[in-house]
């Protein structure tokens, strides 16, 4: 990765320039049997479409706060990078009533209704499927995102010194986030091409770092597992072999 990268969106651009075809996020849900693998190019395309939705249809601006009420999931990772691309603060599991807009999974819709701004709901179904019927008062992400543009350009440059992420009582600027992600990557022993398996939740910095930011900062990839506790010892060993995992943070 480039030493000049100062935001998560910078890290993704560098990864795309280096090797767009390599895997970046491999997601498992061990409650449903779902497996999704996204290359850098595919992930970046989802990020661009989502950032265009955020900036265009949702009219979010740099400095706005987005309450991100999502579990560890590949679509959550997309939203984190989309927020960074626009300059919106991703407040992970933050207070919707204090946010300018909210993004919710199916289990947190009632809590999300406290937001007075734009509301987006994700069904979190396999293959990014939509709700059978969109929840009242919410835009269905799976309906809104496909028609968005495949390239994204922010209306204003993103300031690396501006707040970018809030999670578990920690608030980081883009610059601080990249620095911490690089430090974590070194502590986890991640090098370019490394495959990190993690079952950590997306509710702490440690979970977000292992589940996205540290692998991205190191030129590696993540095997992101939801409901990993449903996998027995043999199943976990088989996944490590199948996915060619080189490091674990469970």
N, C-alpha and C positions, 0 to 999 in steps of 0.2 A: 504494500500500500504506500501511498505517497506521504512523505513527511509533512507536506503542506495541507493535508486534509484537516479541516477544523470543525466540520459538522458531520453528523451521520449521513446526510445526503452526499457530502463529499466522498465519504468512504464507499458509498454505493457506486458513485460515478467512477471511482478508481477501479473498483472490482469489475465493473462492466467493461472498462477499457482494457483491463488485463486479460480477462478470460470469460467472455459472456456465456460460454456453454457449460462451464463447470457447475455442479450442484452448489446451492447456497443454503436452502432450507429444505430438509426432509421432515415431514410432519407425520406423526402417528397419533391416533386416538385409540387407546386400548380398551375403551368402552364400546366402540362401534366397529373396530377393525379397519378404520380408514387409514390410508397411506397416501400422502401427496408429496411429490418431489418437485421443487422449483429450482430451475437453473438461475444463475445471476440475471440473464436476459429476461426470463419469464417473470421473476420477482420484480425486476426494475419496471417492467411493463405494467404490472399491477400497481406499483407505487405511483407511476406517472398518471395512470387513470384515476387513482384515488386522490392524488394531489390536485388534479384538474377538477374533480368533484368538490373538494374542500374549498379551493380558491374560487371556482366559478359558481356552481349551483348553490353552495352553502355560504358564499360571500365571506369566508373567513379571511382575516388579515393577520400579518405578523404581530405577535404579541397576544392574540386572542388565546383563550384557554379552552381546551377540549377535554372533557371528562371521558376517559377511555375505559369503559366498563366491560372488558373482555378478558377471557382466560388466556392461558398460554395456547396459542393457535397460530397457524401460518398467516391468517388474515389479520390477527393482532399485530404481527411483525410488519405487515404491509402498512397498516395505519401508523405505526410508530415512525416509519421512514417517510410516509406521506406528510405527516405533521412537520417533520424536520425540513422537508422540501419547501413547504410554504412559509415556515417560520412560526407556526402555531405551537403553543406549549401543550405537550401531551401530558395530561394529569391522570396518571394511571390509577384507576379506582378512586379518583377524586370525587369531590362533592358536586353533583350535577347542578345544584341550586346556585353554586358559585361560578359555574362555567358559562362560556358564551355559546357552546354547542356540546352535544353529547353523542357518543357512539356506544351502543349497548348490544350485548348478546341477548339471547332469549330469556335468560334467567334473571336479568336485572332491569326489565322494562319498567316495572312500577317505580323503582328508585329513579330511573332516568327521566321520568315524567316531571321531576322537580326542576329540570332545566327549562328556562323560558325561551331559549334560542332554538336553533335547528336541531332536530333529533334524527339520528340514523340508526336503524336496527339491522343486525346481522343474524341470520338464522343459524349460522355455523353448521350447515348441513354439508354432507360430502359433495365434493366438486364445486363448492361455493354456491350451492343451490339456494333458491329464494324461499321465503315463507309461502305456505299455501295461500295465505291472505295476509297482507301487510298489517302490522299492528297499528291500531288507530293512533294518529298523531306522529307517526314515524315514516320516514322514507326507507324503503327496502334497499339496502346496499346492493344486493344481487340484481335488482332491477335497474338501478341508477348508474352503476359503474361501467357496464359493458359499452355503452355508447360514448364514453369519454375518450378524449384524445390519447394517443399512444406516446406523445411527447409532452413534456411539461417544462414551462419556463415561468418562474415566479415574477409577479408584477414588480416586486422590489427585492433586491439582494438580501439574503438571509444573513443576519448579524451573528457571527459565532459567539459574541459576548452576551447575547440576549438569552434569557431563559428558554430552555428547550424541552426539559423533561422534569416531571415531579413524580416521585414514587416512594411510598413508605416513609414519608417525612424528609426525604432527600430531594433537593431541587438543584438541577445542574444546567449550566449553559451548554451550548453545542460544543464549545472548546473543551470545557471540563469533562463532558461526556466522552469525547474522543480520547482524551488523556487517560481517563479511568478505564475505558475499554481496552486500551493498549496495555496498561498496567496489568489488568486482569488476564489478558491473553498471555502475557509473559508468565504470570503466576500459575496459570493452567497448563503451561508448556505448549501453547498453540503456535504452530509455524504455518507458513503457506502450505495449503493442501491438507491440513489437519482436519479430522472429523470428530467433533465433540458431541457426545450424547448427553442430554440433560432431561431430567424430569421435574426440574424446579418450576414452581408457579411464577406467573408474571405479576407478582405483587410486591416484589422487593427489587432493589437494584441488582442484587446478586442473581436473581432469577432472570431479569431482563438482559443482564450482561452475558451470562452463560447461554441464554436462549436466543441471542441475536448479536449483540454489539461486540462482544469479544471475538467471536469467530469472524465477523465482518471486518473488524479492525486488523486481524492477523492474516487475512487472505485464506481463511479456512471455511468450514461449513458446519452447520449444526443439524443434529438429528434430534428434533424437538418432540418430546413424548408427553402426551397428556394421559392421565390415568395410568401412569407407569406402574403403580402399585398393584395393578391387576395382572401383571406379567410375572410368572414364576421365575425361579433362578435359571432354569434351562431355557425358557423363552427369551430372557434377557441376554444370555450368552449367545443364543442363536442370532439375535438382532445385532449384537456387537460384531459378530462374524459377517453377517450378510451385508451390513452397512459399512463395513471396513472402518469401524470406529477406532480412533487412536487415543482418545482421551474421554473421560467421563466426569460429569458434575451432577450427581443425582442427589 
